[in-house]
Amino acid sequence: MTQLKIKKINGMTLPEVSLSLMVMVIFFSIFAVSTKYIQVNLKASTSLDSQRKSWISNKNKIYLKMEIWSKIISQPSYSKNDTLKLTCRYPKTNNQTIWDLPGESDSDLPLGYKYCVIPTSLIESDLDDLIYEKEGAKPGIYFLYAIPDKITPTSLPLRRIICRPITYC
């Protein structure tokens, strides 16, 4: 008959215990750091500004207005010179739009933001050049910016890219 050898296992050795403790400490430290990061970001996104509005609400209102402005500004009825005259402005208090554009007032925009229309280096060609498809004629690319007076977790800069005139984009 063959002899059976019975191995007696007494548990983990000291190096195995050290390695397992080290892995556990690394895991829990990564877990704690990531939990703290998520907690800070969630708190910042739900905190309120001086008007008692959340960052998400303000961001949504600004982007909705930028969408309306971009639809108006990108129309060919506005000339290149009219668009270049649109500079940085604060919302008006007399229930008018910022740049006297048609449409509803901008009174519901968050306070403390300056709104800008800034051309990029891709300069818009004249409308006649675009109509007659002259060589090198291109539509213009512009940025719509919402720049806060003070950058905080509840007021961050926002931007949107628009192309005009829209019929040539």
Backbone torsions as a table, in degrees:
resi	resn	phi	psi	omega
1	MET	NA	150.2	179.1
2	THR	-86.8	149.6	-178.6
3	GLN	-90.4	129.4	176.9
4	LEU	-88.5	131.0	176.5
5	LYS	-99.6	126.6	179.5
6	ILE	-103.9	122.8	177.4
7	LYS	-93.7	134.6	179.1
8	LYS	-101.9	120.1	179.8
9	ILE	-102.4	121.0	-177.0
10	ASN	-98.0	-0.2	-178.8
11	GLY	122.7	-159.8	-176.7
12	MET	-84.7	150.7	175.2
13	THR	-84.4	168.7	-178.3
14	LEU	-62.4	-42.6	176.4
15	PRO	-63.0	-35.8	178.5
16	GLU	-66.9	-39.6	177.2
17	VAL	-64.4	-44.0	179.8
18	SER	-62.2	-44.4	-179.8
19	LEU	-65.1	-42.0	-179.6
20	SER	-67.7	-38.2	176.3
21	LEU	-65.0	-39.3	179.1
22	MET	-63.9	-42.4	178.2
23	VAL	-64.0	-41.5	179.8
24	MET	-64.3	-42.9	179.1
25	VAL	-63.6	-43.5	178.5
26	ILE	-62.4	-44.4	-179.8
27	PHE	-60.7	-48.6	-177.5
28	PHE	-69.7	-31.1	176.8
29	SER	-69.2	-40.8	176.0
30	ILE	-64.3	-41.5	177.9
31	PHE	-61.2	-44.1	-178.9
32	ALA	-66.0	-42.1	-179.9
33	VAL	-66.2	-44.3	-180.0
34	SER	-67.3	-36.2	177.1
35	THR	-64.8	-41.9	178.6
36	LYS	-64.1	-41.8	179.1
37	TYR	-62.1	-46.0	179.8
38	ILE	-64.9	-40.4	-179.9
39	GLN	-63.0	-44.0	179.9
40	VAL	-64.3	-43.5	-179.3
41	ASN	-67.8	-38.6	177.0
42	LEU	-66.9	-38.5	178.8
43	LYS	-65.5	-40.6	179.9
44	ALA	-66.6	-35.3	-177.7
45	SER	-77.3	-19.0	179.7
46	THR	-106.1	-3.8	179.1
47	SER	-74.2	158.5	-173.8
48	LEU	-104.5	151.2	176.8
49	ASP	-91.3	-168.1	-177.1
50	SER	-66.8	-21.7	178.0
51	GLN	-92.2	8.7	-179.4
52	ARG	64.3	35.1	177.4
53	LYS	-117.5	147.0	179.2
54	SER	-82.0	161.7	179.2
55	TRP	-60.9	-39.0	-178.2
56	ILE	-66.0	-40.7	178.1
57	SER	-64.4	-45.4	179.0
58	ASN	-63.0	-43.4	-179.7
59	LYS	-61.8	-42.4	179.3
60	ASN	-63.5	-44.9	179.3
61	LYS	-62.5	-42.4	-178.8
62	ILE	-65.8	-45.5	179.9
63	TYR	-65.7	-34.9	176.1
64	LEU	-64.6	-42.6	177.4
65	LYS	-66.3	-39.8	178.5
66	MET	-62.3	-35.6	176.9
67	GLU	-63.6	-44.4	178.5
68	ILE	-64.4	-46.3	179.9
69	TRP	-61.4	-41.6	-177.7
70	SER	-65.5	-35.9	177.2
71	LYS	-66.0	-35.3	-179.9
72	ILE	-76.2	-49.8	-175.0
73	ILE	-66.2	-31.1	-175.6
74	SER	-78.7	-2.4	178.9
75	GLN	-71.6	144.3	-179.9
76	PRO	-67.4	-14.9	179.4
77	SER	-68.1	-20.6	173.2
78	TYR	-90.6	126.6	-178.9
79	SER	-78.4	168.4	177.7
80	LYS	-61.0	-40.1	180.0
81	ASN	-67.0	-38.5	176.7
82	ASP	-61.2	-40.6	-179.0
83	THR	-69.4	-37.9	179.6
84	LEU	-69.2	-22.3	178.4
85	LYS	-77.1	-14.0	178.6
86	LEU	-75.7	110.2	-176.7
87	THR	-109.5	-166.4	178.3
88	CYS	-78.9	131.7	-179.3
89	ARG	-146.7	157.8	172.4
90	TYR	-94.0	156.8	177.0
91	PRO	-60.9	143.0	179.2
92	LYS	-80.7	151.0	-178.2
93	THR	-91.2	-7.9	-176.0
94	ASN	-96.9	32.6	176.9
95	ASN	57.5	35.8	172.8
96	GLN	-112.8	166.7	176.8
97	THR	-77.4	162.3	-173.7
98	ILE	-61.1	-49.2	-177.0
99	TRP	-105.5	23.2	-177.1
100	ASP	56.6	39.3	176.1
101	LEU	-81.7	154.2	177.9
102	PRO	-67.8	157.3	178.5
103	GLY	116.6	-169.9	-176.6
104	GLU	-73.3	162.8	-176.4
105	SER	-70.9	166.6	179.9
106	ASP	-106.4	28.2	-175.4
107	SER	-70.9	-18.9	-178.6
108	ASP	-88.2	3.0	178.7
109	LEU	-71.9	149.5	178.1
110	PRO	-63.7	143.0	177.3
111	LEU	-76.6	158.4	177.2
112	GLY	87.1	10.5	176.4
113	TYR	-116.6	142.3	172.1
114	LYS	-107.9	132.3	-175.9
115	TYR	-108.5	132.2	-172.7
116	CYS	-131.5	147.9	167.7
117	VAL	-117.9	115.6	-174.0
118	ILE	-125.5	127.3	177.6
119	PRO	-74.2	152.0	175.7
120	THR	-93.7	-174.6	178.8
121	SER	-74.5	-12.2	175.3
122	LEU	-83.6	85.4	-172.0
123	ILE	-72.9	139.6	-178.9
124	GLU	-74.0	135.8	175.8
125	SER	-79.4	165.2	176.5
126	ASP	-64.3	152.4	-177.5
127	LEU	-63.2	-36.3	178.0
128	ASP	-62.4	-39.6	178.1
129	ASP	-64.4	-37.7	178.2
130	LEU	-69.9	-39.9	-178.4
131	ILE	-65.1	-44.5	-177.3
132	TYR	-89.0	8.1	175.9
133	GLU	51.7	47.3	177.1
134	LYS	-66.4	152.3	-178.0
135	GLU	-63.8	130.8	179.0
136	GLY	84.9	1.3	179.0
137	ALA	-75.6	128.9	-176.3
138	LYS	-136.5	150.1	171.7
139	PRO	-71.8	164.5	-179.2
140	GLY	-95.6	148.5	176.3
141	ILE	-113.5	130.7	-177.4
142	TYR	-129.9	156.8	173.9
143	PHE	-108.6	135.1	166.7
144	LEU	-101.5	121.0	-178.7
145	TYR	-114.7	145.0	166.3
146	ALA	-120.5	106.7	-173.6
147	ILE	-109.5	118.9	179.6
148	PRO	-74.6	151.4	176.5
149	ASP	-65.2	-36.4	179.7
150	LYS	-136.3	125.8	-178.9
151	ILE	-82.7	118.9	177.9
152	THR	-134.5	174.0	176.2
153	PRO	-62.8	-19.9	179.3
154	THR	-101.5	2.8	176.1
155	SER	-148.5	101.0	-179.6
156	LEU	-117.0	154.9	178.7
157	PRO	-66.2	143.7	178.6
158	LEU	-128.2	152.3	178.0
159	ARG	-148.4	159.5	178.3
160	ARG	-146.0	142.2	178.8
161	ILE	-99.1	134.0	175.0
162	ILE	-128.3	153.7	178.2
163	CYS	-120.3	137.2	179.4
164	ARG	-146.6	154.2	-11.9
165	PRO	-67.4	140.8	-169.1
166	ILE	-60.3	-28.1	-178.5
167	THR	-69.5	-13.7	-178.9
168	TYR	-114.3	10.7	-179.4
169	CYS	-92.5	NA	NA
